[in-house]
Structures are given as structure tokens and as C-alpha cells.
Amino acid sequence: MNNPETEKIVLRHCIMSPADLPGILSAIEPEDFYYEINRNIYIAIRYLFENKITVTLSALFKYFADQKTDYRQDILLIMDCYAGPDIKPYISSLKKDSSFRKIKILSQKLNARADDKSESPESIYQEINSEFQEIFKNQNSDITTFADMATGDIKDMASHNRYFMTGFAKFDEILHGLFQTELTYLAARPGLGKTALALNIACNIAKRYTSGDVLFFSLEMPKDQLRLRAVSGEAEVDSFIIKSERFRSNEEREKAIQGMKKIDSLSNLAVVDNKFSMSQIYIESKRYASYKNLSIIVIDYLQLIESGIKNGTKNEKVEENSRMLKKLAMELHVPVLCLSQLSREIEKRTDTRPKLSDLRDSGAIEQDGDAVWFIYQNKSDREFDSGLCEIEVAKNRNGKLFNHDFRFTKEYTKFEEV
């Protein structure tokens, strides 16, 4: 798992081929060198380059003389190691040896933590998995130029294949749907239909994008209740009537049956109601995406997610969960729609229209979210129970801010555009 000749060949190339030096420095870290002398020489080369000093033998000799270290003989021995102009195989070999060493160390660490049994398996997996990803993320440089991305076709600049329509036509015309890698928060006070709207959107996406799967984490209600709501909305029959089987006519019963058949045909809408910690949500999402084409993840709701931080404040726990959700969206390249509560302070104001500062428990929600939507219903509409409400897009990192009128029918938990 360590080859001194490979390390010396790479170091010689750094000294003798200055044109290749930027690429080598971006691909290799000092810890990738096993031998301390070679590692220190590489650190010296990097120091000279970063300080705009031409990398030469004399510059290296001076650097180590200033450090009161005599590496002259070691550097001269390096100059005897020449293997041709193509350095890429040697960089790859050096990185491979480094990765094997890191994996061995991680394996020992994993064994020790498993024997200790003081942590949950999920938290150990999450941390170890993160460290494994860290090992391999730099196997190839992440630096990409615009020229590398170019295809020559202006159509490739369009985002038509990078977002998912919510199923509300006029709303989508302005919003352009839910974008891959973006974290969207949907927030409202209790009783205004957060879960209903999220479920409507999940069903709409599952119907429209049949080649992808919708993963819905329900932390507030069991999956059978969620299915009942979906059937009620599809059939436009009161959920209480369906649950109690008190149909008022054969026609109403038939509507419920047809609604149930449509919802039950959505084999690409998966509901999880037994994962309550952030590590469980993270692991289950990664596992599901490993064998399914995932369209979107929906989570109901943020403040119910258990955090891996044991002794932190509520704010700190929510902040950590919010960061992990954004990381999940980026890693899986899918949109994440997460529901959130609003602060009770909103009810004490004359103007009860939500603000970004009303997001409950953490400013990280506003910071991490690419978009924030609010459900708002004014006092008169609430008193008359008209169902009229607004969806306000209060933050939209890649688009417009706007308000859009909806009607929410509580009896069958369905949103419709006005």
C-alpha cells in the first residue's frame, strides 16, 4: 500500500514539468504521500507554487535551508527517478495506495466503535459513510471549466429536464416546479393544510413522472391515514365518510372506489412512517436511491426529526437537520420538499401574514432553503371558512417571488388553484 518509487516519480515531475504542476497540486494532498521525507518535499513544492516562486532545485534547497533541514541528498535522489512524460498513471497509483491506507484506518476505527456499542448503528454508519465519501471524492479533480461543460447546443442550457412540476398549472408557469438539488421549505401554522398540499404535490409528481419514484417521510401521521387523505382528495369525497363507510349514495361510494384505485396504482409513491431520526432518513433515502430512480423526497415535518446532537439546544438540532437535508438534496441530485412549523408569535401580531423570521426554531431554515413557501389565510376567510388562501413564495434563490391564490377544501384535503 506504499511505493516509494511512485512517490519520487511524481515529485520529480512536479520539479521538471511546471506546466503540469497546477493539475498535480489539485489532485494530490500531502497526506497521500506515505513517506515523511517525500511528503515534506511535496509540501515545499506546494509552498513555492502558492507563493509564486518558480519550483527549481535551488529554490527547494533554500526552502529547506531556511527550515534548518537538510534534504539535499533526498532531492537529488528523486531526480534519478524518471518514467516518461505521462504522469497520470503514477498519480492514479499514488492516490490508490493512499485510499487503501485510509480504508484500513477507517476499518480499524469502525471495528473499535462497533465493539464499544455506546453509539447507535445508524450514527456510526452515517459518520463512517461520510468519511468514506471524503476519501473518494478527490480521486478525480472536481474542478471543471466552462469549456469542459460545453456541448455546443443552446438547448442544453435549458432546465426542462431538471425540475418537476407540482401539478398546479398556473403556479408552475411562474415557479417552473421543484428543481433538482434544491431544498424547499413549505411552512404554515397548524390547520392550514401543509400536509395536504405536500401530499397533493407528491401524488401529482408520481402521476406525471412515472419513470421516477416519490419518497414521502411521514413523521406526523401513519401511512394508512396518509393513504386515506390521498384517496379522499382524488375522489373528492369527505375522508370521514370514506373512513366510516357512511356513503350518502351509490354514486358517492363509486367515486371513492375509483379514487382508491387511482391512488393504489401509484406504485412509484413510497411512504415511510417509521424513520424519525435524521440519520435514518439520510440512510433510507440513500438506500432507496441506490436501486430506484428517485424524483423527489418529501418530509413532514422538520421539527419532528430527531437530531444526532445529543445535548444541543432545539435550535442547534434543527440547524443540523436542515444542513443535512440540503446535503441530501445535493448528493442525490433530487429536490427535497420539507414541511416546517411557524412560530406562535405570528398569532400575536395584527398582521398575521408570515415572514421569513417566523420560521420556527432556527434561522438555518431560511439560510439553507433554496425556496420558502408560506400558506396564508386572512382572518375573514378563516372566520367564514371559505377555504380561500394564498401560497406565498417568500424566498426563491433561482426565480421570482410571488403570491398565488388557492382554495383548500378540508373535507377532502385538496388544494385547487383559484
C-alpha positions in Angstrom: 0.0 0.0 0.0 3.0 2.3 -0.4 5.5 2.6 -3.3 8.5 4.9 -2.7 9.4 4.9 -6.4 5.9 6.1 -7.5 6.1 9.0 -4.9 9.6 10.0 -6.2 8.4 9.9 -9.9 5.5 12.3 -9.1 7.8 14.6 -7.1 10.4 14.7 -10.0 7.6 15.6 -12.4 6.5 18.4 -10.2 10.0 19.9 -10.4 10.7 19.3 -14.0 7.3 19.9 -15.6 6.0 23.2 -14.3 3.1 23.2 -16.8 1.6 20.1 -15.1 2.1 21.4 -11.6 -1.4 23.1 -11.1 -3.2 19.8 -12.1 -1.0 17.7 -9.8 -1.5 20.0 -6.8 -5.3 19.9 -7.3 -5.3 16.1 -7.5 -2.9 15.2 -4.7 -2.9 16.1 -1.0 0.2 16.0 1.2 -1.2 13.1 3.2 -1.3 11.0 0.0 2.4 10.5 0.4 3.3 7.7 2.8 6.9 8.6 3.4 7.6 11.6 5.6 10.5 12.9 3.5 8.5 12.7 0.3 5.5 14.3 2.0 7.7 17.2 3.3 9.2 17.8 -0.2 5.7 17.9 -1.7 4.7 20.5 1.0 7.7 22.5 0.0 6.8 22.4 -3.7 3.2 23.5 -2.9 4.5 26.3 -0.7 6.8 27.6 -3.5 4.0 27.4 -6.1 1.4 29.2 -3.9 3.9 32.0 -3.2 4.6 32.4 -6.9 8.2 31.1 -6.6 9.4 29.0 -9.5 9.9 25.4 -8.4 13.6 24.7 -9.0 16.3 22.6 -7.2 17.9 25.8 -5.9 14.5 27.1 -4.6 13.9 23.8 -2.8 17.4 23.8 -1.3 16.9 27.3 0.0 13.4 26.4 1.4 14.9 23.5 3.5 17.9 25.5 4.5 15.5 28.1 5.9 13.8 25.3 7.8 17.2 24.1 9.0 16.6 20.7 7.4 19.0 19.0 5.1 17.0 17.3 2.3 19.6 18.0 -0.5 20.6 14.3 -0.9 17.0 13.1 -0.9 16.0 15.7 -3.6 19.0 14.7 -5.8 17.9 11.0 -5.5 14.4 12.0 -6.6 15.9 13.4 -9.8 17.1 10.0 -10.8 13.5 8.7 -11.0 12.2 9.3 -14.5 9.4 7.3 -16.0 8.5 9.3 -19.1 6.2 12.3 -19.8 2.9 10.7 -18.9 2.5 11.2 -15.2 -1.3 10.3 -14.9 -0.8 6.6 -14.2 1.6 7.4 -11.3 -0.8 10.0 -9.8 -3.6 7.4 -10.0 -1.3 4.7 -8.4 -0.3 7.1 -5.6 -4.0 8.0 -4.9 -5.0 4.4 -4.9 -2.3 3.5 -2.4 -3.4 6.4 -0.2 -7.1 5.3 -0.4 -6.2 1.8 0.7 -4.4 3.1 3.7 -7.3 5.4 4.7 -9.7 2.5 4.2 -7.6 0.3 6.5 -7.6 3.1 9.2 -11.4 3.5 8.8 -11.9 -0.2 9.1 -10.0 -0.3 12.4 -12.0 2.7 13.6 -15.3 1.0 12.7 -14.3 -2.2 14.5 -13.4 -0.3 17.7 -16.7 1.7 17.6 -18.8 -1.4 16.9 -17.1 -3.2 19.9 -17.7 -0.2 22.1 -21.5 -0.3 21.5 -22.1 3.2 23.0 -23.5 4.6 19.8 -26.4 3.7 17.6 -25.6 1.7 14.4 -27.2 4.5 12.3 -25.0 7.3 13.7 -21.8 5.1 13.2 -22.9 4.3 9.6 -23.6 8.0 8.8 -20.3 9.2 10.1 -18.2 6.3 8.6 -20.1 6.7 5.3 -19.3 10.4 5.2 -15.6 9.6 5.8 -15.6 7.0 3.0 -17.1 9.6 0.6 -14.4 12.0 1.6 -11.7 9.5 0.7 -13.1 9.1 -2.8 -14.4 12.5 -3.7 -10.9 13.7 -4.8 -9.9 10.6 -6.8 -10.7 12.8 -9.8 -10.5 16.6 -9.7 -13.8 18.3 -9.0 -12.5 21.4 -10.9 -14.5 21.8 -14.2 -14.1 24.6 -16.7 -16.9 26.0 -18.7 -15.2 24.5 -21.8 -15.5 21.1 -20.2 -19.2 21.6 -19.8 -19.8 22.9 -23.3 -21.9 20.8 -25.8 -22.4 23.4 -28.4 -26.2 23.1 -28.2 -28.1 26.0 -26.6 -30.9 23.6 -25.7 -28.6 22.1 -23.1 -28.8 25.4 -21.2 -32.5 24.8 -20.6 -33.7 23.3 -17.3 -36.6 21.3 -18.7 -35.2 18.0 -17.5 -34.0 19.3 -14.1 -37.3 20.1 -12.4 -40.6 18.5 -11.5 -43.9 20.3 -12.0 -46.1 20.5 -8.9 -49.3 19.8 -10.9 -50.8 23.2 -10.4 -50.6 24.7 -13.9 -50.7 28.5 -13.2 -48.4 28.1 -10.2 -45.9 26.1 -12.3 -45.9 28.7 -15.0 -44.3 31.2 -12.6 -42.4 28.8 -10.4 -41.2 26.3 -13.0 -41.5 23.4 -10.5 -39.2 21.9 -7.9 -35.6 21.8 -9.1 -33.1 19.1 -8.6 -30.5 19.6 -5.7 -32.8 22.3 -4.2 -34.3 22.3 -0.7 -37.7 23.9 -0.5 -39.5 24.6 2.8 -43.3 24.7 3.0 -44.4 26.4 6.2 -47.7 27.4 7.8 -49.5 27.5 11.1 -51.4 24.3 12.1 -54.7 23.6 10.3 -53.9 25.4 7.0 -53.1 22.3 5.0 -49.3 21.8 5.0 -49.5 18.0 4.8 -52.4 18.2 2.3 -50.5 20.4 -0.1 -47.4 18.3 0.2 -49.4 15.1 -0.5 -51.2 16.7 -3.4 -47.8 17.6 -4.9 -46.4 14.2 -4.2 -49.3 12.5 -5.9 -49.2 14.9 -8.9 -45.5 14.2 -9.5 -46.0 10.4 -9.1 -48.7 10.5 -11.8 -46.8 12.7 -14.2 -43.3 11.3 -13.8 -44.0 7.6 -13.9 -40.3 6.7 -14.5 -39.3 8.1 -11.2 -40.2 7.5 -7.5 -41.5 9.8 -4.9 -40.3 9.1 -1.3 -42.5 10.6 1.4 -41.4 10.5 5.0 -44.4 11.0 7.2 -43.3 11.7 10.8 -46.7 13.1 11.9 -49.3 10.5 10.8 -49.2 6.8 9.9 -49.2 5.8 6.3 -52.7 4.4 6.3 -54.1 7.9 7.3 -51.9 9.5 4.5 -53.4 7.0 2.0 -56.9 7.8 3.2 -56.2 11.5 2.6 -54.9 10.8 -0.9 -57.9 8.8 -1.8 -60.3 11.4 -0.4 -58.6 14.2 -2.4 -58.6 12.1 -5.6 -62.2 11.1 -5.3 -63.3 14.4 -3.8 -65.3 12.6 -1.1 -65.1 13.5 2.5 -62.4 11.4 4.3 -64.7 10.9 7.3 -67.4 9.4 5.0 -64.8 7.0 3.5 -63.4 6.0 6.8 -66.8 5.4 8.4 -68.4 4.0 5.2 -71.4 6.3 5.6 -71.8 6.9 1.9 -74.8 9.0 1.0 -75.3 7.4 -2.3 -74.1 4.6 -4.6 -72.6 7.3 -6.8 -70.5 8.7 -3.9 -69.3 5.1 -3.0 -68.3 4.5 -6.6 -66.3 7.8 -6.7 -64.5 6.7 -3.6 -63.7 3.3 -5.1 -62.4 4.9 -8.3 -60.3 7.3 -6.3 -58.8 4.5 -4.3 -57.9 2.6 -7.5 -56.1 5.6 -8.9 -54.1 6.2 -5.8 -53.3 2.5 -5.3 -52.0 2.3 -8.9 -49.2 4.8 -7.9 -46.5 2.1 -7.3 -43.9 4.9 -7.6 -45.2 6.7 -4.4 -43.5 5.2 -1.4 -44.4 6.3 2.2 -42.1 5.7 5.2 -43.7 6.3 8.6 -41.2 4.6 10.9 -38.0 6.7 10.4 -37.8 9.5 12.9 -34.1 10.5 13.1 -32.1 12.4 10.6 -29.6 9.6 10.3 -32.5 7.1 9.5 -33.9 9.5 6.9 -30.5 10.0 5.3 -29.6 6.3 5.2 -33.1 5.2 3.9 -33.0 7.9 1.2 -29.5 6.8 0.0 -30.5 3.2 0.1 -33.7 3.8 -1.8 -31.9 5.9 -4.4 -29.3 3.1 -4.9 -31.9 0.9 -6.7 -34.7 3.3 -7.7 -34.8 6.4 -9.9 -35.7 8.9 -7.3 -37.7 12.0 -8.4 -38.3 13.9 -5.1 -38.1 13.5 -1.4 -40.9 14.9 0.8 -40.6 15.2 4.6 -43.4 16.0 7.0 -42.1 17.8 9.1 -38.7 19.3 10.1 -39.3 19.9 13.8 -40.3 16.3 14.4 -36.9 15.0 13.0 -34.7 13.6 15.8 -31.2 15.0 15.7 -27.9 13.2 16.1 -26.8 16.1 18.5 -27.5 14.7 22.0 -27.0 17.7 24.2 -27.6 20.6 21.9 -30.4 23.2 22.0 -33.5 22.8 19.9 -32.2 25.5 17.5 -28.9 23.6 17.2 -30.6 20.4 16.4 -32.9 22.0 13.8 -29.9 23.7 12.2 -28.0 20.4 11.9 -31.1 18.7 10.4 -31.6 21.5 7.9 -27.9 21.3 6.8 -28.3 17.5 6.4 -31.4 17.9 4.2 -29.6 20.3 1.9 -26.7 17.9 1.8 -29.1 15.1 0.9 -30.6 17.1 -2.0 -27.1 17.8 -3.4 -25.8 14.3 -3.0 -28.9 12.5 -4.5 -29.4 15.3 -7.1 -33.2 15.5 -6.3 -35.5 18.2 -4.9 -36.3 17.9 -1.3 -39.6 19.4 -0.1 -39.7 19.7 3.7 -42.6 21.0 5.8 -42.0 23.3 8.7 -43.9 24.9 11.6 -44.1 28.7 12.1 -43.6 30.5 15.4 -46.7 31.0 17.6 -45.7 34.7 17.8 -47.3 35.2 14.5 -50.8 34.9 16.1 -50.0 37.8 18.5 -49.5 40.3 15.6 -52.2 42.4 13.9 -50.8 41.4 10.5 -50.6 37.6 10.6 -49.0 37.2 7.2 -45.9 35.0 7.7 -42.4 36.4 7.4 -39.1 34.5 7.0 -38.2 35.4 10.5 -41.3 33.4 11.7 -39.7 30.1 10.7 -39.7 28.2 13.9 -36.6 27.2 15.9 -33.8 28.3 13.5 -32.6 30.9 11.1 -30.8 28.0 9.3 -34.1 27.1 7.7 -34.1 30.4 5.8 -30.4 30.1 5.1 -30.3 26.5 3.9 -33.6 26.6 1.9 -33.3 27.5 -1.7 -37.0 28.3 -1.6 -39.5 29.0 1.2 -43.3 28.9 0.6 -45.9 30.0 3.1 -49.6 29.1 3.3 -51.5 32.2 4.4 -55.2 32.7 5.1 -56.5 36.1 6.2 -58.8 36.5 9.2 -62.0 37.0 7.3 -61.5 33.9 5.1 -60.8 31.9 8.3 -63.9 33.1 10.0 -66.2 32.3 7.0 -64.3 29.1 6.4 -64.2 29.8 2.7 -61.0 27.8 2.1 -59.5 30.7 0.1 -55.8 31.1 0.8 -52.5 32.1 -0.7 -49.3 30.3 -1.4 -46.6 32.9 -1.0 -43.2 32.2 -2.4 -41.2 34.3 0.1 -37.8 33.1 -1.0 -36.7 31.8 -4.3 -33.0 31.6 -5.0 -33.4 30.9 -8.7 -36.7 32.6 -9.6 -39.5 35.1 -8.8 -41.1 36.0 -5.5 -44.9 35.9 -5.8 -48.3 35.1 -4.3 -50.8 32.7 -5.8 -54.4 32.1 -4.9 -55.7 28.7 -4.0 -58.7 27.1 -2.4 -58.2 24.4 0.3 -61.1 22.0 0.8 -60.6 20.5 4.2 -63.2 17.8 3.8 -61.2 16.0 1.2 -57.8 17.7 1.9 -57.4 19.1 -1.6 -55.8 22.3 -2.9 -57.0 23.8 -6.2 -56.0 27.0 -8.0 -58.5 29.8 -8.0 
